[in-house]
Amino acid sequence: MAAAALLFNSDDKVLLVEPTYKDYWELPGGAVEHDESPFEAASREIGEELALEKRLGRLLVVDWVPPRQDRSEGLMLVFDGGVLSDAEIARISLPEGELRSCAFCSPDDASSRLSALLARRLEAAWRARSTGLVAYLENGYSIQHSGAPT
């Protein structure tokens, strides 16, 4: 299980991080540790990855990810981290060796930097943030009442 957060600047651009060990960008977040809730994990990861203490808001997305050859199935939860102040943005410090960079991105720019799965998840989270609903996804796809991915 893993958890992440949507963090925005005052221009409503979302913060993405560029891991040193992947060829695509991600939302700030990571794996949930033993005896840790997803909410706590997302908050901890914001501290570890960005050097920020941030009280997260509501749950935006639950995404079930099917098993792959190299890992078991999992759940990804995305929380609303709200808008970062200019002072918070100025304090961002990335862990050397783990994250190469970070950037605030528009929806189109974000989609071009993310994997297809993460782009679908981000789009659903962005929509959930504006509608006040929680999105349930399977492999990044919204599931309708028929159970078929859309």
Secondary structure, DSSP 8 states (H G I E B T S, - for coil): -EEEEEEE-TTS-EEEEEETTSSSBB-SEEE--TT--HHHHHHHHHHHHH--------EEEEEEE--BTTB--EEEEEEEEEE--HHHHHH----TTTEEEEEEE-HHHHHHHB-HHHHHHHHHHHHHHHHS--EEEETTEEB-TTS-B-
